[in-house]
Amino acid sequence: MITSPATQTVLDLDWLLQPFDAQTFIEQHWDQTLLYLNQRGGDFYQDLFGLDAVDQVLQTGDWKAKDLIVVKQGKHDSGNYLDVDGRPNMAKLFEAFYQQGKTLQLYGIEKRHQGVAEFCRQLERRFHQHAHATIFLTPPGCNGLNTHFDTKDAFILQISGRKHWKVYEHAMPWPSRVSDRFKVAPQDFGRCHVDATLQPGDLMYVPRGMLHAPATHDAMSLHLTIGFDSVTWFDVFQEALEWGRANMAEMRQAISPDQFEQPQAAALQEHATRLYTEMLAGHSPLEIIQQFRRHLDERTPAPPDGHFRLLEPLQQLSGSDQLQHRKGVMPRVHIEDQQSDIIFSGGSVRGPASLADAMTFIANTPRFRVTDIGGGLSERAKILLAHRLIVSGLLTFADTAEPTD
């Protein structure tokens, strides 16, 4: 039996995929082929999420209709399950689930459950793509959705109960987010890759575009789906085009009427190729990918750990104070030209290149004294940098009960 998460210090991709190797998964399965892991023990996900957490999530309030979906056999229930204060009407949900056999789909769980939020941040750090968590709670003998494919790569974590899955060939390779995901005729399903019942602790990775049909039999099912907003080459070129439109006047020039009346293929090709080359020279794919990564880091919220309480003790910050990374902020340093940036969940701090060594030390050292910051900085400069990183949300005061050495 696989080691349960109770013995793990971090719930991350390595934990999720055990006993499968995470790097092998990235190289051979990610965005390509199915992976199915079973017989890992019914308590495998106990430190991440459980059936008892569903009620807690629903009680968080401020739900929107688009995030709380009631569905049966592919048909959405148009009824109103929210009270005026944005809280779910639990009596109506219980009736829809138990009496009418409808599946509950709860979106945005990474915004409502701290453990799931931290887990999604770990996955985002590995994949560099935004992760979403969705609960699917299905009563016995039901299927919420008909055979379909998704436009997101997804991990299926079977938390409680059992659910039967059939997974077929790709309906289309790498569908975009605007693809039609439901109009596939049964004769076009192709070969069945998996025909199995997921038990608690099981995992299935389903790449976007693969047809699948989940259903319950004699038991209810709770599974958590972690889906990703994949950054595609289309996104890269679209970003480059937007840059070209803003920064290259010729990209905004109208095509001559003569080129419609008497099109010259060679001249059009030459003109377009020159613009394309200039556009990518001004905003290269490498720069765009780094920009996507930075945007992901900066828009990922920092943990709700009461950071405002630090404003008062911050005024007495000294070189002997012990600091540590806030949980889940995952800092990294980016150095380019004459500047160095330390980027982390929820924000970033930019400084001159002379701060690169100090920033690298801080990013690579989860816990340290202010005076230990390297980079040849004076004591005063170390305190100022630490002060700035506390205010910006990367650092917090350490628990002095834990040693730094």
Buried (B, 14 or more C-beta within 10 A) or exposed (E): EEEBBEEEEEBBBBBBBBEBEBEEBBEEBBBEBBBBBEEBBBBBBBBBBBEEBBEEBBEBEEBEEEBBBBBBEEEEBEEEBBEEEEBBBEEBBEEBBEEEBBBBBBBBBBBBBEBBBBBBBBBBBBBBBBBBBBBBBBBBEBBBBEBBBBBBBBBBBBBBBBBBBBBBBBBBEBBEEEBEBEEBEEEEBEEEBBEBBBBBBBBBBBBBBBBBBBBBEEBBBBBBBBBBBBBEEEBBBEBBBEBBEEEBEEBEEEEEEEEEEEEEEEEEEEBEEEBBEBBBEEBEEEBBBBBBBBEBBEEBBBBEBEBEEBEEEBEEBEBEBBBBBBBBBBBBBBBEEEBBBBBBBBBBBEBEEBBBBBBBBBBEBEBBBBEBBEBEBEEEBBBEBBBBBBBBBBBBBBEEEEEEE
